[in-house]
Amino acid sequence: QVAVKLRSQSSNQGVKEFLTEAQNLTGIHHRNLVSLIGYCKDGEYMALVYEYMSEGDLQHKLRGRDHNDGCLTWRQRL
């Protein structure tokens, strides 16, 4: 499974900036960061393809489902 991030039509990011960002992200590898698998530019469509995180994103983890259980233990923080 993968996660695909499409560039918003309202984005001010140009093609050059998108390609630079994508190329920079391909060189970043860290155990605490989701890995970029690839990117695509096809006409006006631009997308980043990331590995899929089955337990959700950091925002979901921090806020929780009901926005009240967002406090992490010290063990979770480290």
Secondary structure in CASP SS format (residue, H / E / C, confidence):
PFRMAT SS
TARGET T0000
AUTHOR 0000-0000-0000
METHOD secondary structure of the structure
MODEL  1
Q C 1.00
V E 1.00
A E 1.00
V E 1.00
K E 1.00
L E 1.00
R C 1.00
S C 1.00
Q C 1.00
S C 1.00
S C 1.00
N C 1.00
Q C 1.00
G C 1.00
V H 1.00
K H 1.00
E H 1.00
F H 1.00
L H 1.00
T H 1.00
E H 1.00
A H 1.00
Q H 1.00
N H 1.00
L H 1.00
T H 1.00
G C 1.00
I C 1.00
H C 1.00
H C 1.00
R C 1.00
N C 1.00
L C 1.00
V C 1.00
S C 1.00
L E 1.00
I E 1.00
G E 1.00
Y E 1.00
C E 1.00
K E 1.00
D E 1.00
G C 1.00
E C 1.00
Y E 1.00
M E 1.00
A E 1.00
L E 1.00
V E 1.00
Y E 1.00
E E 1.00
Y C 1.00
M C 1.00
S C 1.00
E C 1.00
G C 1.00
D C 1.00
L H 1.00
Q H 1.00
H H 1.00
K H 1.00
L H 1.00
R H 1.00
G C 1.00
R C 1.00
D C 1.00
H C 1.00
N C 1.00
D C 1.00
G C 1.00
C C 1.00
L C 1.00
T C 1.00
W H 1.00
R H 1.00
Q H 1.00
R H 1.00
L C 1.00
END
